């Protein structure tokens, strides 16, 4: 029998909260009770509760206990140049059409491309983002997403929820809070293999955006790489002088 981990406990508690087993306002079992029922150390239980607190699902107060605050993860993460809310709005506005998925092990070439260790196991999901759901909608971008292979059922959830970010699905399904996203933007030429899907000319200007999603422990959970025809995407940011 597989040994329970803090990630398993975080997922199980998140699912129980979403299902209403623990309604908003109710208290979760004590740390001691969770240790006893799941065979975990107090450190592991606290780590699982930390994940749920990062998601905004619970609050913890001394002499009160662990209180359920919400049934869905909060979307309040802030990047240095954007917010996850803005990413979520992009997902809600532009329909995702899955083109394919596969499980793979990163060879040396892919490991160099993704900046990940060779031999890492991933679930690879390829999709188009469309302007809207109409038959005449233009594609906005092509996205290749690499998700930790441990998140085995994300593929089905991605197809069922085309308007939801994959990172949000990971948070809701597995109770793993995304606390940091590293984003890189490159100016490239449109790859011939994507030109047809994106209704663009091969070799025309394009933007490639790579995002790496990390949890509170610094573990890489997801990598996304989106290719946009340059004429259909504007990347903007605002800077202000620091006050010291």
Residue pairs with C-beta under 8 A, 6 or more apart in sequence:
3 39
4 38
4 39
4 40
5 40
5 44
6 40
6 44
6 45
6 47
6 48
6 51
7 48
7 51
7 174
7 175
7 176
8 38
9 34
9 38
9 40
9 44
9 45
9 48
10 48
10 49
10 51
10 52
10 174
10 175
10 176
11 173
11 174
11 175
11 176
12 175
13 22
13 28
13 48
13 49
13 52
13 175
14 52
14 55
14 57
14 172
14 173
14 174
14 175
15 173
15 175
16 22
17 52
17 57
17 58
17 68
17 71
18 71
18 72
18 172
20 71
22 28
22 68
23 68
24 68
24 69
24 70
24 71
25 67
25 68
26 67
26 68
27 64
27 65
27 66
27 67
27 68
28 34
28 49
28 58
28 65
28 66
28 67
28 68
29 37
30 65
30 66
31 42
31 45
31 46
31 49
31 66
32 42
34 40
34 45
34 48
35 41
35 42
35 45
38 45
40 48
47 217
48 175
49 58
49 60
49 66
50 216
51 175
51 176
51 177
51 215
51 216
52 58
52 175
52 177
53 59
53 60
54 177
54 179
54 216
55 73
55 74
55 171
55 175
55 177
56 69
56 70
56 73
56 74
56 76
57 68
57 69
57 70
57 71
57 72
57 73
57 175
58 66
58 67
58 68
58 69
59 66
59 67
59 69
60 66
60 67
61 67
72 172
73 168
73 171
73 172
73 177
75 84
75 85
75 88
75 168
76 84
76 85
77 83
77 84
77 178
77 179
77 181
78 84
79 181
79 183
81 183
81 237
81 238
82 183
82 237
84 165
84 167
84 178
84 181
87 165
87 167
88 164
88 165
88 168
90 129
91 163
91 164
91 165
91 168
92 163
92 164
93 132
94 129
94 130
94 131
94 132
94 140
95 129
95 130
95 132
95 133
95 137
95 162
95 163
96 127
96 128
96 129
96 130
96 143
96 158
96 162
96 163
97 127
97 128
97 129
97 130
97 162
98 125
98 126
98 127
98 158
98 159
98 162
99 126
99 127
99 128
99 197
100 125
100 126
101 123
101 124
101 125
101 126
101 155
101 158
102 123
102 124
103 121
103 122
103 123
103 124
103 149
104 110
104 121
104 122
104 124
105 119
105 120
105 121
105 122
106 114
106 116
106 117
106 118
106 119
106 120
106 121
106 122
107 118
108 118
111 117
111 118
111 119
111 120
114 146
114 223
115 212
116 146
116 220
116 223
121 148
121 149
122 146
122 147
122 148
122 149
123 146
123 147
123 148
123 149
123 151
123 152
123 154
123 155
124 144
124 145
124 146
125 144
125 145
125 147
125 154
125 155
125 158
125 166
126 142
126 143
126 144
126 145
127 142
127 143
127 145
127 158
128 139
128 140
128 141
128 142
128 143
128 197
128 198
129 139
129 140
129 141
129 142
129 143
129 226
130 137
130 138
130 139
130 140
131 137
131 138
131 139
131 140
138 199
138 232
139 197
139 198
139 199
140 228
140 232
140 233
141 198
141 226
141 227
141 228
141 229
141 232
141 233
142 194
142 197
142 198
142 226
142 227
143 224
143 225
143 226
143 227
144 224
144 225
144 226
145 166
145 222
145 223
145 224
145 225
146 222
146 223
146 224
147 154
147 166
147 170
147 221
147 222
148 220
148 221
148 222
151 170
151 173
151 174
151 221
153 173
154 166
154 169
154 170
154 173
157 169
157 173
158 166
158 169
161 169
166 222
166 224
167 178
167 181
167 213
167 221
167 222
170 176
170 178
170 213
170 221
170 222
171 177
171 178
176 215
176 221
177 215
177 216
178 213
178 214
178 215
178 221
178 222
179 214
179 215
179 216
180 213
180 214
180 218
181 211
181 212
181 213
181 214
182 211
182 212
182 214
183 209
183 210
183 211
183 212
184 209
184 210
184 211
185 207
185 208
185 209
185 210
185 235
186 207
186 208
186 209
186 210
187 205
187 206
187 207
187 208
187 230
188 206
188 207
188 208
188 227
189 203
189 204
189 205
189 206
190 198
190 200
190 201
190 202
190 203
190 204
190 205
190 206
190 227
190 229
191 202
191 206
191 227
192 202
192 203
194 200
194 227
195 201
195 202
195 204
198 227
198 229
199 229
200 206
200 229
204 229
204 230
205 229
205 230
205 231
206 227
206 228
206 229
206 230
207 227
207 228
207 230
207 233
207 235
208 225
208 226
208 227
208 228
209 224
209 225
209 226
209 228
209 235
210 223
210 224
210 225
210 226
211 222
211 223
211 224
211 225
212 220
212 222
212 223
213 220
213 221
213 222
213 223
213 224
214 220
214 221
215 221
